[in-house]
Amino acid sequence: MAVTDRSQDTDRHIGRLEGIVEQMVKDQAEYRQDMRVVSDRIIDQMVKDQAEYRQDMRAISTRIDNTTNRIDKLLYWQLGLLSVIIGGIIGIYFK
């Protein structure tokens, strides 16, 4: 009788363990699927962020170019004005 009871206990324990293992396999599959979804979302967001970053960098580059062009024009204008002033001073001095 004791052997039969132990055999039944062993069968129940094995059944419980099999159930636990099956649940673990299901949980692992769900976890992997969830991680794929999360990973895809992260990658999508990174791609969007990279596109926004590139667009921002283009805008900044354009603003820098425009500012540089304005500074160049201002410097040329000042250089021209300085040339006129120096020419006037030389003209007055040697008159």
ZIKATA-V386276 format. One record per backbone hydrogen bond with DSSP energy under -1.0 kcal/mol. CO is the residue of the C=O (numbers start at 1). NH is the residue of the N-H. E is the energy in kcal/mol with one decimal. If there is no record, write none. Layout:
BEGIN
co	nh	e
CO	NH	E
CO	NH	E
END
This chain:
BEGIN
co	nh	e
1	5	-2.3
2	6	-2.4
3	7	-2.4
4	8	-2.5
5	9	-2.8
6	10	-2.9
7	11	-2.4
8	12	-2.5
9	13	-2.7
10	14	-2.8
11	15	-2.6
12	16	-2.7
13	17	-2.8
14	18	-2.8
15	19	-2.2
16	20	-2.7
17	21	-2.8
18	22	-2.6
19	23	-2.4
20	24	-2.5
21	25	-2.4
22	26	-2.3
23	27	-3.0
24	28	-2.6
25	29	-2.2
26	30	-2.5
27	31	-2.7
28	32	-2.5
29	33	-2.2
30	34	-2.9
31	35	-2.7
32	36	-2.1
33	37	-2.2
34	38	-2.8
35	39	-2.9
36	40	-2.7
37	41	-2.4
38	42	-2.6
39	43	-2.6
40	44	-2.6
41	45	-2.5
42	46	-2.5
43	47	-2.4
44	48	-2.3
45	49	-2.9
46	50	-2.5
47	51	-2.2
48	52	-2.5
49	53	-2.6
50	54	-2.5
51	55	-2.3
52	56	-2.8
53	57	-2.7
54	58	-2.3
55	59	-2.3
56	60	-2.6
57	61	-2.7
58	62	-2.5
59	63	-2.4
60	64	-2.6
61	65	-2.6
62	66	-2.7
63	67	-2.6
64	68	-2.9
65	69	-2.5
66	70	-2.2
67	71	-2.6
68	72	-2.8
69	73	-2.5
70	74	-2.5
71	75	-2.9
72	76	-2.6
73	77	-2.5
74	78	-2.8
75	79	-2.8
76	80	-2.5
77	81	-2.6
78	82	-2.9
79	83	-2.3
80	84	-2.2
81	85	-2.6
82	86	-3.0
83	87	-2.8
84	88	-2.5
85	89	-2.6
86	90	-2.9
87	91	-2.6
88	92	-2.6
89	93	-2.7
90	94	-2.6
END
